[in-house]
Amino acid sequence: MVCVIEQKKEYKRRNWKVFVQDKHSKLERAGEIIMVSNTKETLSANATFYTATFQNLCFEITKPYMQLGKHESYLYDGHQQRIASVVTSHTKKPRFKKTVYIHEDKMFSAGELAFFVVVLNMTLFES
């Protein structure tokens, strides 16, 4: 199980700690997520940007801002290749349908897949 817990702002940036639950129900810290764009950058770039680390791997998340009728979020690896995305629809039927896309060419562990889904959903909610 992957758990994301919001922390106090550091250097005026929102941040979350990522924990993984082991077999003995103990939470171990596995990484963090930091919102790197402020309001001015979000409005000028029309997107909110995050950086994330999970088990010593670095990721970047982009959440486009003010998309008409849908919300989406994209997860990139350290080489700027998209590895996962989530798209929701609010105006088309079926309403509130959420689709998660995972890059097929790479093999990911169950923990990494859970991290992708949790982080993409968190960015949809937070931005």
URJOSUL-V792484 format. One line per field, one symbol per residue. ss: DSSP state (h for helix, s for strand, l for the rest). Layout:
# URJOSUL-V792484
ss=???
This chain:
# URJOSUL-V792484
ss=lssssslllsllslssssssslllllssssssssslllhhhhhhhlssssssssllsssssssslllllssssssslllllsssssssslllllllsssssslllllllhhhhhhhhhhhhhhhhhl
